[in-house]
């Protein structure tokens, strides 16, 4: 078969045309994404204050007076998750509540001068608490925030009075989401993706992801309006999500080797039907390996268990259980939900 010079020119022109169109489309998408991000930040101004820590502009909300409680949110959200759940307002009645936006989430920055592992984030929050004059606090973490809370307790034990760990990921188990989002965490390639294909796919998948987080319950009508949909889809937050997901497995491996160092009260709260983090592989395993812990399994609840277990959380904060003798530890697993909480939860189902 003979290929003429004219056919080669047409083929080259066609390919060049497709490349040019693709480049123009990518540039237009990136510009649209940037406009949406800036608009979201203008329409949803910071709800709290800022503190400058080691090159990070850290946003936090502080409410109430009394014994300090620090709230650390999970991935995909911001401190506003604790606002939407009502936890901040309930705790602020008799506590000084400090809810941080973790680096890259909400209005906190995430400079690229370090790897933002849970250990690095723990060091940041410890420095922030010192600057705020808080010597000791109860630290409450949800999902990825539990790893940061654990790192704080392990590295700065004198600063953490007790831990409340909700829907936590504690051991190095396979995470498909971490594998899928890993490219988004890379410099250059990830930057391009976050302004193009990932920006589009994240918008398409957001509702499905949120439903899975709350399943088997319905998503509260106020959830997305309170957190602001477009704030969750900004390129900086997509990068923070991807980087945190990439760090989950190696950091869980490193932290899990040190759990036996903990000498403070630890309360674990998990949804019986959590579709995001496996209950048995994480909360139950940690409870079995940590005799000082208490485990509360909330029936008919998923990953966002803090939306229906505020009483359990507040009890764990105000009255952390003392260490159990080893012979009594197994019994605490069977009796994981208080009778009053069980009745209240049953009425909600």
HUHUFEN-V401966 format. One record per residue. RES is the residue in one small letter. NEAR is the number of other C-alpha atoms within 10 Angstrom. Layout:
RES | NEAR
RES | NEAR
This chain:
x | 3
x | 5
x | 7
x | 9
x | 9
x | 9
x | 11
x | 11
x | 11
x | 12
x | 12
x | 12
x | 12
x | 12
x | 12
x | 12
x | 12
x | 12
x | 12
x | 12
x | 12
x | 12
x | 12
x | 12
x | 13
x | 17
x | 15
x | 14
x | 17
x | 20
x | 14
x | 14
x | 21
x | 15
x | 12
x | 16
x | 19
x | 14
x | 13
x | 18
x | 16
x | 10
x | 12
x | 16
x | 10
x | 15
x | 14
x | 15
x | 13
x | 16
x | 14
x | 12
x | 13
x | 11
x | 10
x | 16
x | 18
x | 25
x | 23
x | 24
x | 19
x | 18
x | 19
x | 17
x | 13
x | 13
x | 16
x | 23
x | 25
x | 21
x | 25
x | 26
x | 25
x | 25
x | 19
x | 20
x | 22
x | 26
x | 25
x | 22
x | 24
x | 21
x | 17
x | 19
x | 21
x | 15
x | 21
x | 25
x | 16
x | 16
x | 22
x | 19
x | 13
x | 15
x | 19
x | 19
x | 27
x | 23
x | 25
x | 27
x | 24
x | 29
x | 22
x | 24
x | 28
x | 29
x | 27
x | 22
x | 19
x | 21
x | 14
x | 8
x | 7
x | 8
x | 14
x | 20
x | 20
x | 24
x | 20
x | 15
x | 20
x | 24
x | 17
x | 19
x | 20
x | 21
x | 16
x | 19
x | 17
x | 12
x | 13
x | 10
x | 9
x | 15
x | 14
x | 20
x | 21
x | 24
x | 27
x | 25
x | 23
x | 28
x | 22
x | 24
x | 26
x | 27
x | 29
x | 29
x | 28
x | 29
x | 23
x | 25
x | 25
x | 22
x | 15
x | 14
x | 17
x | 13
x | 19
x | 23
x | 20
x | 26
x | 27
x | 27
x | 29
x | 29
x | 30
x | 26
x | 25
x | 26
x | 22
x | 17
x | 16
x | 10
x | 14
x | 10
x | 12
x | 18
x | 12
x | 12
x | 20
x | 19
x | 19
x | 23
x | 21
x | 16
x | 11
x | 11
x | 11
x | 20
x | 18
x | 18
x | 21
x | 26
x | 23
x | 21
x | 13
x | 19
x | 20
x | 15
x | 11
x | 16
x | 14
x | 11
x | 10
x | 15
x | 14
x | 10
x | 14
x | 16
x | 14
x | 19
x | 21
x | 22
x | 21
x | 18
x | 19
x | 11
x | 16
x | 13
x | 9
x | 11
x | 16
x | 19
x | 11
x | 15
x | 20
x | 19
x | 16
x | 19
x | 26
x | 24
x | 24
x | 25
x | 25
x | 23
x | 25
x | 28
x | 26
x | 22
x | 24
x | 24
x | 22
x | 23
x | 22
x | 23
x | 16
x | 22
x | 19
x | 14
x | 20
x | 17
x | 14
x | 13
x | 20
x | 16
x | 10
x | 12
x | 17
x | 12
x | 11
x | 15
x | 16
x | 20
x | 23
x | 27
x | 25
x | 24
x | 28
x | 31
x | 28
x | 20
x | 21
x | 23
x | 16
x | 20
x | 22
x | 19
x | 22
x | 12
x | 14
x | 20
x | 27
x | 20
x | 13
x | 21
x | 22
x | 16
x | 13
x | 20
x | 20
x | 21
x | 25
x | 27
x | 24
x | 26
x | 25
x | 25
x | 18
x | 18
x | 25
x | 26
x | 27
x | 26
x | 27
x | 24
x | 17
x | 22
x | 24
x | 17
x | 15
x | 19
x | 23
x | 15
x | 12
x | 23
x | 25
x | 14
x | 11
x | 21
x | 17
x | 12
x | 17
x | 16
x | 10
x | 11
x | 8
x | 11
x | 20
x | 14
x | 10
x | 16
x | 17
x | 11
x | 13
x | 16
x | 19
x | 13
x | 10
x | 11
x | 18
x | 15
x | 11
x | 14
x | 17
x | 12
x | 8
x | 9
x | 10
